[in-house]
Amino acid sequence: TTTPHHTHERLPSRLVSVTVQASAKINLYLRVGPLRSDGYHDLATVFHAVSLHDEITVEESEHLSLEICGEQAEKVPLDGDNLAVRAAMLLARRLGREPGVRIVLRKGIPVAGGMAGGSADAAATLIACAALWHAELPHDELMTLAAQLGSDVPFCVVGGTALGHGRGERLAPVLAAGPWYWVLALADGGLSTPQVYAEFDRRRASGDGELREPGDGEPLDVPAALLSALRDGDPKRLGSLLHNDLQDAAVALRPALGRVLEAGLDGGALGGIVCGSGPTCAFLVSDQDAAVDLAARLAGSGWVRAVRCATGPAAGARILARTAG
Ligand code: ATP
């Protein structure tokens, strides 16, 4: 016989949709080691998540589908090449289930801009589908799946500020005061990451002194001064220490970036850098007012497609909303 309280027992609620936000990243420092036999380069980098973000909603559905809206949506692949689709399929395979899910992606991160937009979407989809499917994956396992999707995906899961080694997938936390104020200069058209690395390899092989490989036994590491500037919350010092080994290659492929960097520094930035493989440029300023000022100057310079003000460190992939059925 059923006792009365059984009839009032709450059924476990079934989720019908989950929305996750994921941030773009800047590399505050990026040192590229020698080409490895697997085709990747070893890196020493400092990742920093900023408030520019994409949003992903996943909904229960019979079939896997993807819709994209927002900035530059037309430039993003809708098929199995899309990192959001690949993330849903990878997680479904790991869980031994069908990947039936409708994915709606709202882009806010520039496409092929060097800010890990696709990686952010992969991270967001992993978190969203894991919640939708009630998968209780240990964090380590989630990070392993993330690394299978791309070198920047594990960082996009955790966000904040972190040291990255290996291909960028081996992470360690960094103490970083904040907030840090950034002005982002968005370019017309993207740059292909493999092309920028190829140009980098070509320049290094041709003996450009600036692009010296770390010597035998010399660790591929991040300068202690940069880590202490981050810890102390000193934007002036941090601005002077920003560095990206890929910057010269990106500028060689897109000479206008040289003008953008110059315009940012002339406009009062404490430091400026090409984001990852470019072509977005990030400028560090001291506060919100300085950001608004520099953004206006850059917008008026004629060298950029658009400007955005952002702050960091921002969170990693996080759930914004869940709807239960
Ligand atoms: P990377 O992470 O390779 O440095 P990026 O940050 O410069 O790349 P992304 O916005 O990730 O730039 O896009 C790189 C390419 O990845 C795009 O040109 C596009 O063809 C492909 N891509 C796959 N999935 C996505 C996605 N969800 N959003 C944007 N681009 C995607």
Residues whose N, C-alpha, C, O or C-beta is under 5 A from the ligand:
A	BS01	ATP	K75 V76 P77 D81 N82 L83 A84 P110 V111 A112 G113 G114 M115 A116 G117 G118 S119 D121 L191 T193 G276 G278
